Amino acid sequence: MYRSLRLIGISALAAGVTACGGGSDSSETGTVSFGVTDAPATEFSNVTVAFTEIRLKPEDGDWISFPLNGFEDQNLLELQGGVSAPLITDEEVPAGNYTELRLIVDTNNSFVKLESQGDSTYTLAVPSGEQSGLKLKGDFIVAADTSTDFTVDFDVHKSIVNPQGDSLADYLLKPSMRLVNNLEVGSISGLADYAQINSTRGANDSGDLLADCAPNYEGSAYVFAGADAEPSDLNVNNDTGNPLLVLPVAPDDQSNLYTYTAGFLPAGEYTVSYSCQLDDNETDDPLQFDGTQNVTVVAGETTQAKTIPLTQ
């Protein structure tokens, strides 16, 4: 999982940039690279979303399109813990402000596999995926005569839902994505003592009793934007909002503890908390949390969070 992955992003441009419907009037250009990463998901063993094209929208120009030949076989769940795979690399585009990014999807080659179902494959519907694509709105800047690297963080845990009824596919993709500038991000790495939490089941720092941990589940670290955020599970409306990332912990090779890594976080303040109860992304049953702490992320660095239960 933590090895570097290198995929080939092939552009059909022999010279310059081919635009959808025309070009830009700007004579200044810069180069851009876009990669994709993912946050872990507990339910799935494989999530393949067959991206076929990336489109960029200059604020004062027409759409710019790059085909993504060779990316259709990528299991997004391999791109965790700060690992990413390139979509396009060092492509020349007009300099300036951009307002939207789109990823076009081949739904026929997109699918999921469940941890509990072995090699069984389930279909994945992506509404408008082959026409308008997965949309990521928001400004980003390409500086003139400069190379800028971005990463699309694709959160599978939040994005894939069971339609629970009549549907043309087994699962639906309602993407949760964010775009970051690689020069502005850092990461958080931490450890959780699941065995101690599961055996104690006593009172946490606030005096609240900890609920029993879910069977065969070591828990997840929840990351929220801002310091002193109120921890909550997915789909809960409060002042904090939904967690930015939900990261299932994994055994640490150097200890009997469990580790997590939250990558590609913009520099700033975050709240991290842990729960050993399952969050199924479709109900509003509240979770109980342990080890809530504030963590500061510095660009280009990995911040070590306190071990959960909290230690000095």
N, C-alpha and C positions, 0 to 999 in steps of 0.2 A: 504493500500500500504506500510505503514511504519512499519508494524508488522514484527517480525522475522518469517521466514519460515523455517520449518524443514522437509526435505524429507529424505527417507531412501535410502542410497546408498548401494546396496547389492553386495558384491564381491563373485565370485564363487570360491575363493581360500580358501581351507581348511588349507593349510600350505604353507607359502612362496608365490611366485608369479608365475603364469603361463604365459609363454612368447609365443608370436607367432613365432614359428620356432626355439626356443631355449632359453637359459638363458644367463646370463652375467658371465664373469670370475671373477668379483670383489667379494671379500669376505666381503667388507664393505657395510652396508646398512643404509638407513635413511627411514623416513616415510613421506608420502606426503598426502595432502588433496587438492582437486580441487573443487571449487564452480563455479557457473555461475551467472552473473548479466546482466542487460539490461538497456539501455537508453530508455526513453519514445519515443513513436511514436504517431503522431496526427491522422493518418488515420485509425488505426486498434484498435479494442476492444479486440481482442484475437489473439495471435500468438503462436501456439503450434508447436514446433519442437521436434519430438519424438526421443530424443537421446537414443540409445540402448547400446553404447559401447564407452569407452574412450581408446585410445592407446597412449603410450608414447615411444619415440625413444631415447634410450641412444646413446651417441656419439660412443661408442665402443661396442655396443651390439645390440641384436635383439629387435624387437618391444615387448612391454609389454602391455597386454590387460586386461581390467576390464569391465565386463558387467554392465549395468546401469538399472537393473530391477526396475520398479516403477517410472521412470522419464518421461514416455511417455505422461502423462496427465498434465504436467506443462505448464501453460500459461506464457511465458517469460515476458509479460507486467506487471505481478505482481512483478517482480524483479527489482524495480526501487528505486531511491533515496537512494542508499547505501545498499539496501536489496539484499541478495544473497541466493541461495539454493545449498546444497552440491551435488556434483557428486559422489566423493569418499571421504572417511574420514580415515585418519591414516593408509594408506596402505603401507606395507614395499616394498621398491624397492632398486635396487643397487644404491649406492652413486655415484655421479659424474655429468658430464655435459650431458644435454639432448638437442636435436636439433629440435624436432618437436612434436607436439601434434595433434591428430586427434579425431574428434567426429563422430561416425557412426550414421546415421539417418534412421529411418523407415519412408519412404516417404508416405506410405499408411495411417499412423496415424498422419501426419503433415498437418496442415491447418491454415487458417486465417479467421477472421471475421472482417467486416468493421464497423466502428462507425455508418455510415449512413444506414446500411442494417440490423440492428437488429441481429437476430440469424442465418441469412443466412451464410452458410459455403462455403469457396472457397478453392480449392485445391492449394497445394504449392509444386512445383517441386524443388528438391535439386539435381542438376547434380552430379552424382557419389556418392551421399550421402550414399547409402547402400553398396558401394564397398570400395572406398578409403576414404570416409568421408569428413567432413569439415576440412581443413588443416590449422594449425597455426604454421608457421615456426619461428624459433628464439631460441637462447640459453637460458636455465634456469638450475639452479644448485640445486641438492639435496645433502645436506651436510651429512656426515656420523654421525650416532648416534644423529641425530637431526630431529625434526619434522618441515616441511616447508609447509606453506599454500599458495596456489595460487588461483587466481580468473580469470576466462575467462569472459571478458566484451564483450557481444554480442550486437551489435548496430542494432536493428531492423530497425530504421529509414533509415539507409544507406543500409541495406542488402536486403530488399524486393523490387522488381520492378515488374511493370506490363509489360509483354512481348510485348504488342501492336501488336499482329498478331497471326499467327498460332503457337500454343503451346500445349503441352500435359497437361498443367496445367493453372490455372487462374493467378497464380503469380509464380515468380522465386525467389529463394534464392541465392543471390551472397554475401556470408557472409563477414561482416566487423567485425573482432574480434581482441582483443589484450589480452595478458596475463600479469598479474602483480603479484608480490610477496606482500602478505598482510602486511608484516612488513615494506614495503617501500612506502605505499600509504597513502594519506589523502583525504580530500574532500573539496568542496566549497559549501557554502549555501548563497543564496541571495534573494532579493525581488525586484519586479518590480511593479511600479505604472502604470498599463495599462490604467486606466481611465484618468490619467493626460496626458499620452502620446497621447492617442487617441483624447482627447479634445483640446490639444494645437496645434498639427500639425504645429508648427512654425519652427523656426530654432534651430538646435542642437548646440552643443559646437563648431562645425566647420563652422557654418553658413549655412549648407545645409538644405533645406526644407525637413521635414519629410513627407513621403508619407502616404496616408490614410491607416489605419489598415484594415486587411482583416475582413470581416463580421464573427461574431461568432467565433473569434479566438483571444485569449489573448496574443499570441506571444510565442517566444522561446528564451532561452539563448543559445548562441553559445560559445563554449569553444575551444580555440586554444592553441597549445603547444607554449611556449615561450612568453616573454614579448614583447609588442609593435607590435604584429602581426596585419596584415591588415585583418579586418573582411571580410568574403565572405561567400556566400551560398555554398551548396553542388555542386559538379561538375564544379567548377570554378578553372582554373589553374592559380596560381599566386605564388609569392615567399613564401607565407605562406603555401599554400596547403589547403586541405579541413579541416573543423572543426573536432576536435577530438570527440566532443560530441555536439548534438543538443538536448536541453532539453525544451520541452513545459512547460510553467509555469502553476501552479495550485493554486486555492484559498487558502490563508493562514487563518487558523482558528482564529488567534489572531489579525487580522487586516483586512482592506479592500484591502490589497495589494495581489500580487501573488508571490508565492515562487517557487524556483527551488533548487535542490541539485545535484551536480555532484560528484559521488562517485568513489572510487578506482582509484584516480589519483596519479601517481608517484610523489614524492616530487620534487618541482621545480617551475619554473615561467610559468604562463599562462596568456592569454588575454581572457577576457569575454566581450561579447557584446550582445545586445538584438535587435530583430526585431519583429514587429507585422505584418509582411507580410508573406504569406504562401510560403514555400519552398517545391516544390513537388518532389524533388530528380530526376527529369527527364528532366528539361529544364534549360537553362542557363540564364533565366531572372534575372537580378541583384536585390538584396535586398538592402534596406536602413536600417542602424543600428543606435542605440542610446545607450548611456551609456557605451561606450567602456572603459575598465579599466584593469589594470594589477593586478593580484592576485598571491600571493605566497602560495604554498601548502606545509605544513609541515607533515611529516609522523606521523600517529597516531592522527592527529588533524583535526578539521573542521574549515576552514577559512571563516569568514563572509565577503562577498563582500559588496561593497557600494550599497545602494538602488538606483535603476534606476527609474527616472532620477537621475544623480549623486548627492550625498550629501556628505558633509564633515564629 
